[in-house]
Amino acid sequence: MAKTPHPIADPAVKAVFANYPEPERNKLLMIRERIFQTADRTEGVGTLLETLKWGQPAYLTPQTRSGSTIRLGLPKSGGYAIYVHCQTTILSDFQQVFPDAFTYEGNRAIQFDAEDPLQLSKLDLLISRALTYHL
């Protein structure tokens, strides 16, 4: 697994990433790093907790309670995805700004094909909104 400025501390999370297939794992690790970078530079977010929820790497803001959980995983339909809480407006608000830029799964996920290029600058907006949802 590639080294990142934010190493994976939880062995269970590390094992989940290690078991993901190669192209999806690399993309999910890129998104993971963006989650940490966004948290680092966003006022009010505080320290992130990286844990597993529903068997997927999840990112929470327990110190400040500023955000809603972000999860990363592999949908049953293939590819990989970033998930947010479906009872928030995070994804529907994001979809209004970028209606055709991504493949949306209702109010809960953006799905990607492994070979699709990541639009990280756009995803930064989604990550930022999720990490500050309760502010």
ChimeraX attribute file (.defattr): number of C-alpha atoms within 10 A of each C-alpha:
attribute: neighborCount
match mode: 1-to-1
recipient: residues
	/A:1	10
	/A:2	8
	/A:3	8
	/A:4	11
	/A:5	8
	/A:6	11
	/A:7	10
	/A:8	16
	/A:9	11
	/A:10	13
	/A:11	10
	/A:12	15
	/A:13	18
	/A:14	15
	/A:15	11
	/A:16	15
	/A:17	22
	/A:18	12
	/A:19	9
	/A:20	15
	/A:21	12
	/A:22	13
	/A:23	13
	/A:24	21
	/A:25	22
	/A:26	16
	/A:27	20
	/A:28	23
	/A:29	17
	/A:30	15
	/A:31	21
	/A:32	24
	/A:33	16
	/A:34	19
	/A:35	21
	/A:36	19
	/A:37	16
	/A:38	17
	/A:39	20
	/A:40	14
	/A:41	11
	/A:42	13
	/A:43	10
	/A:44	17
	/A:45	24
	/A:46	19
	/A:47	14
	/A:48	20
	/A:49	16
	/A:50	19
	/A:51	19
	/A:52	16
	/A:53	14
	/A:54	8
	/A:55	13
	/A:56	18
	/A:57	21
	/A:58	22
	/A:59	23
	/A:60	22
	/A:61	22
	/A:62	15
	/A:63	12
	/A:64	15
	/A:65	18
	/A:66	20
	/A:67	23
	/A:68	21
	/A:69	20
	/A:70	25
	/A:71	24
	/A:72	24
	/A:73	23
	/A:74	18
	/A:75	14
	/A:76	7
	/A:77	8
	/A:78	12
	/A:79	17
	/A:80	23
	/A:81	25
	/A:82	23
	/A:83	21
	/A:84	23
	/A:85	16
	/A:86	14
	/A:87	9
	/A:88	14
	/A:89	16
	/A:90	20
	/A:91	24
	/A:92	16
	/A:93	14
	/A:94	16
	/A:95	19
	/A:96	9
	/A:97	11
	/A:98	11
	/A:99	12
	/A:100	9
	/A:101	10
	/A:102	16
	/A:103	14
	/A:104	18
	/A:105	13
	/A:106	11
	/A:107	19
	/A:108	21
	/A:109	23
	/A:110	18
	/A:111	20
	/A:112	21
	/A:113	16
	/A:114	19
	/A:115	10
	/A:116	9
	/A:117	9
	/A:118	16
	/A:119	11
	/A:120	13
	/A:121	9
	/A:122	14
	/A:123	18
	/A:124	16
	/A:125	13
	/A:126	20
	/A:127	27
	/A:128	20
	/A:129	20
	/A:130	25
	/A:131	27
	/A:132	19
	/A:133	17
	/A:134	12
	/A:135	11
